[in-house]
Amino acid sequence: MPPKTDSLFRWIEEREHHDSSISPWGRVLDAGTGRHSLSWLLHGGVSSLIEEVVAVTGEKPLANDLSAEYDPSKTPHATPFKVHAGNWQNATFLSNEKPFDIIIADYLVGAIEGFAPYYQDQICDRLEKLLAPGGRIYLVGLQPLSESQTPAGSSDAEIEAGKLIQEVARTRDACLLLAGRRCYREYPIEWSQRQLEKVGLEVTNSVRLTNVYGRSAITRQLEVGRRHIPLFWDPVLAGHMQQALDCVDERLEEEFGSGALPKEEQRRIRFGFDYVIAARKPAQA
């Protein structure tokens, strides 16, 4: 049985299906790859439409693991597949690849900070050069939590819960920075659309899908912070940060209930959104 397609990927499939002039997907570049997107492309319902998948990661060990896990012999249609490990700042990276018909940039802009900091404003130009004339790009992103809010008509309690989610994100990022690590740097949908248009791509559609947060999802972000506390240079500061995380965790318990509750019994709120922007490269005259 193919894996369940999430809402963002399903929207991409619908956009492709909506264009009656397009049937096969051709060569696909998974520009910020991971198991989630590869399972969709190589095991999902669209896999029969794909000629080849080329994936990119900044981590060589991950590239080796993915090459083995998604070897054509292990996928339903034996789709040709290869993974490149490299850095988008390298001007020759992927220079030997033929143009792609579709590029999936799945949370790529936010993740770049860890591998190519301050390169976010250049990535769309790099991707545009890899796209065949008439090719399509789908840029998936998370609206920054600092710019997010609960939907119109939310209760005061839901608004306060949304503020707590933002505090968890700020505390997590503080832990990463104090540990000497870089945080993901998400960008608003308006910024992403401007970058696509600046490089000559035609934005054809977009969607915003509201996120729903429960205790488990929020706690995972808090645990990211906890894992970085041992990397602090100052043990006193580490102790105070551990106490701060414990306090936030107690507030989460009050607001969302026990993390031991089954997922379906946990309180959930709608807050912020993920987005997909669809864009096309003009066909040659």
Secondary structure, DSSP 8 states (H G I E B T S, - for coil): ------HHHHHHHHHHHH-TT----EEEEETT--HHHHHHHHHSGGGGGEEEEEEEES-HHHHHHHHHHT-GGGSTT---EEEEE--TTSTTTTTTS--EEEEEEESHHHHGGGTSTT-HHHHHHHHHHHEEEEEEEEEEEE--GGG----TT--HHHHHHHHHHHHHHHHHHHHHHHTT--------HHHHHHHHHHTT-EEEEEEEEEEEEEHHHHHHHHHHHHHHGGG-S-HHHHHHHHHHHHHHHHHHHHHH--TTS-GGGS-EEEEEEEEEEEEE-----
